[in-house]
Amino acid sequence: MPIAVGPYGQTQPSCFDRVKMGFMMGFAVGMAAGAMFGTFSCLRIDMRGRELTGGVGKTTMQSGGTFGSFMAIRMGIRC
């Protein structure tokens, strides 16, 4: 498929750029959701201090990575 050029010389992003952008968007959304769910779940079991920070950070990164991977796969399918 030929690459379309816009009126100001811009080109369409490549497939790798789309997958990368999908991962970044999914990672951001997953981190936000993970921070909320992680905070509530850690506070529910009475974590405090460093334990709370570590638990929330772990949940945030896991959720971000998982959702980012799914979004990257989805964007790869759409290429």
LUMRO-391576 format. One record per residue: residue number from 1; residue in one letter; x negated, y, z negated of N, C-alpha, C in turn. Coordinates in Angstrom, 1 decimal, decimal comma, m for minus. Layout:
BEGIN
REC_NUM_a_X_Y_Z_X_Y_Z_X_Y_Z
...
***
This chain:
BEGIN
REC_1_m_m0,8_m1,2_0,0_0,0_0,0_0,0_m0,9_1,2_0,0
REC_2_p_m0,7_2,2_0,9_m1,5_3,4_1,0_m1,3_4,3_m0,2
REC_3_i_m2,3_5,0_m0,6_m2,3_5,9_m1,7_m1,7_7,2_m1,2
REC_4_a_m0,6_7,6_m1,9_0,1_8,9_m1,5_m0,7_10,1_m2,1
REC_5_v_m0,8_11,1_m1,3_m1,5_12,3_m1,8_m0,5_13,4_m1,9
REC_6_g_m0,4_14,0_m3,1_0,5_15,1_m3,3_0,2_16,4_m2,6
REC_7_p_1,0_17,4_m2,7_0,8_18,7_m2,0_m0,5_19,4_m2,5
REC_8_y_m1,0_19,1_m3,7_m2,1_19,8_m4,2_m3,4_18,9_m4,3
REC_9_g_m3,3_17,8_m3,6_m4,5_16,9_m3,5_m4,6_15,9_m4,6
REC_10_q_m3,6_15,8_m5,4_m3,6_14,7_m6,5_m3,2_13,4_m5,9
REC_11_t_m3,8_12,3_m6,5_m3,5_11,0_m6,0_m2,8_10,2_m7,1
REC_12_q_m2,3_9,1_m6,8_m1,6_8,2_m7,7_m2,6_7,5_m8,6
REC_13_p_m2,3_7,3_m9,9_m3,2_6,6_m10,7_m3,4_5,1_m10,3
REC_14_s_m4,6_4,6_m10,5_m4,9_3,2_m10,1_m4,1_2,3_m11,1
REC_15_c_m4,2_1,0_m10,7_m3,5_0,0_m11,6_m4,2_m0,1_m12,9
REC_16_f_m5,5_0,0_m13,0_m6,2_m0,1_m14,2_m5,8_1,1_m15,1
REC_17_d_m5,7_2,3_m14,5_m5,3_3,5_m15,2_m3,9_3,4_m15,8
REC_18_r_m3,0_2,7_m15,1_m1,7_2,5_m15,6_m1,6_1,5_m16,7
REC_19_v_m2,4_0,5_m16,6_m2,5_m0,5_m17,7_m3,1_0,2_m19,0
REC_20_k_m4,1_0,9_m18,7_m4,8_1,6_m19,9_m3,8_2,6_m20,5
REC_21_m_m3,1_3,3_m19,7_m2,1_4,3_m20,3_m1,0_3,6_m21,0
REC_22_g_m0,5_2,4_m20,5_0,5_1,6_m21,2_0,0_1,1_m22,5
REC_23_f_m1,3_0,7_m22,6_m1,8_0,2_m23,8_m1,9_1,4_m24,8
REC_24_m_m2,4_2,6_m24,4_m2,5_3,7_m25,3_m1,1_4,1_m25,8
REC_25_m_m0,1_4,2_m25,0_1,2_4,6_m25,4_1,8_3,5_m26,4
REC_26_g_1,6_2,2_m26,1_2,1_1,2_m26,9_1,4_1,2_m28,3
REC_27_f_0,1_1,4_m28,2_m0,7_1,5_m29,5_m0,2_2,6_m30,4
REC_28_a_0,1_3,8_m29,8_0,5_4,9_m30,6_1,9_4,6_m31,2
REC_29_v_2,8_4,0_m30,5_4,1_3,7_m31,0_4,0_2,6_m32,0
REC_30_g_3,2_1,6_m31,8_3,0_0,5_m32,7_2,4_1,0_m34,0
REC_31_m_1,5_1,9_m33,9_0,9_2,4_m35,1_1,9_3,2_m36,0
REC_32_a_2,7_4,0_m35,3_3,7_4,7_m36,1_4,7_3,8_m36,8
REC_33_a_5,2_2,8_m36,1_6,1_1,8_m36,7_5,4_1,0_m37,8
REC_34_g_4,1_0,6_m37,5_3,4_m0,1_m38,5_3,1_0,7_m39,8
REC_35_a_2,9_2,0_m39,6_2,6_2,8_m40,8_3,9_2,9_m41,7
REC_36_m_5,0_3,0_m41,0_6,3_3,1_m41,8_6,6_1,8_m42,5
REC_37_f_6,6_0,7_m41,7_6,9_m0,6_m42,3_5,8_m1,1_m43,3
REC_38_g_4,6_m0,8_m43,0_3,5_m1,1_m43,9_3,6_m0,4_m45,2
REC_39_t_3,9_0,9_m45,2_4,0_1,7_m46,4_5,2_1,1_m47,3
REC_40_f_6,3_0,9_m46,6_7,4_0,4_m47,4_7,2_m1,0_m48,0
REC_41_s_6,6_m1,8_m47,2_6,4_m3,2_m47,7_5,3_m3,2_m48,8
REC_42_c_4,3_m2,4_m48,7_3,3_m2,4_m49,8_3,8_m1,7_m51,0
REC_43_l_4,6_m0,7_m50,9_5,1_0,0_m52,1_6,1_m0,9_m52,8
REC_44_r_6,8_m1,8_m52,0_7,8_m2,7_m52,5_7,2_m3,7_m53,5
REC_45_i_5,9_m4,1_m53,2_5,3_m5,1_m54,0_4,3_m4,4_m55,0
REC_46_d_4,5_m3,1_m55,2_3,8_m2,4_m56,2_2,3_m2,3_m56,0
REC_47_m_1,8_m2,1_m54,8_0,4_m1,8_m54,5_0,1_m0,4_m54,8
REC_48_r_m1,1_m0,1_m55,2_m1,5_1,3_m55,5_m3,0_1,5_m55,1
REC_49_g_m3,4_2,7_m54,9_m4,8_3,1_m54,6_m5,3_2,4_m53,3
REC_50_r_m6,5_1,9_m53,5_m7,2_1,3_m52,4_m6,5_0,1_m51,8
REC_51_e_m5,9_m0,6_m52,6_m5,1_m1,8_m52,1_m4,0_m1,3_m51,2
REC_52_l_m3,3_m0,3_m51,6_m2,2_0,3_m50,7_m2,8_0,8_m49,4
REC_53_t_m3,9_1,6_m49,5_m4,5_2,1_m48,3_m4,9_1,0_m47,3
REC_54_g_m5,5_0,0_m47,9_m6,0_m1,2_m47,1_m4,8_m1,9_m46,4
REC_55_g_m3,8_m2,1_m47,2_m2,6_m2,8_m46,7_m1,9_m2,1_m45,6
REC_56_v_m1,7_m0,8_m45,8_m1,1_0,0_m44,8_m1,9_0,1_m43,5
REC_57_g_m3,2_0,3_m43,7_m4,1_0,4_m42,5_m4,1_m0,9_m41,7
REC_58_k_m4,1_m2,0_m42,4_m4,1_m3,3_m41,8_m2,8_m3,5_m41,0
REC_59_t_m1,7_m3,2_m41,6_m0,4_m3,4_m40,9_m0,3_m2,4_m39,7
REC_60_t_m0,8_m1,2_m39,9_m0,8_m0,2_m38,8_m1,6_m0,7_m37,6
REC_61_m_m2,8_m1,2_m37,8_m3,6_m1,6_m36,7_m3,1_m2,9_m36,0
REC_62_q_m2,6_m3,8_m36,8_m2,0_m5,0_m36,3_m0,8_m4,7_m35,4
REC_63_s_0,1_m3,8_m35,9_1,3_m3,4_m35,1_0,9_m2,7_m33,8
REC_64_g_m0,1_m1,8_m34,0_m0,5_m1,0_m32,8_m1,1_m1,9_m31,7
REC_65_g_m2,0_m2,9_m32,2_m2,6_m3,8_m31,2_m1,6_m4,7_m30,5
REC_66_t_m0,7_m5,2_m31,3_0,4_m6,1_m30,7_1,2_m5,3_m29,7
REC_67_f_1,8_m4,2_m30,1_2,7_m3,5_m29,2_1,9_m2,9_m28,0
REC_68_g_0,7_m2,5_m28,3_m0,2_m2,0_m27,2_m0,4_m3,1_m26,1
REC_69_s_m0,7_m4,3_m26,6_m0,9_m5,4_m25,7_0,3_m5,7_m24,8
REC_70_f_1,5_m5,7_m25,5_2,7_m6,0_m24,7_3,0_m4,9_m23,7
REC_71_m_2,7_m3,7_m24,1_2,9_m2,6_m23,1_1,9_m2,6_m22,0
REC_72_a_0,7_m3,0_m22,2_m0,3_m3,1_m21,2_0,1_m4,3_m20,2
REC_73_i_0,5_m5,4_m20,8_1,0_m6,5_m19,9_2,1_m6,0_m19,0
REC_74_r_3,1_m5,3_m19,6_4,2_m4,8_m18,9_3,8_m3,9_m17,7
REC_75_m_2,9_m3,0_m18,0_2,4_m2,1_m17,0_1,6_m2,8_m15,9
REC_76_g_0,9_m3,9_m16,3_0,2_m4,7_m15,3_1,2_m5,4_m14,4
REC_77_i_2,3_m5,8_m14,9_3,3_m6,5_m14,1_3,9_m5,5_m13,1
REC_78_r_4,1_m4,3_m13,5_4,7_m3,3_m12,6_3,8_m2,8_m11,5
REC_79_c_2,4_m3,0_m11,6_1,5_m2,6_m10,6_1,8_m3,2_m9,2
***
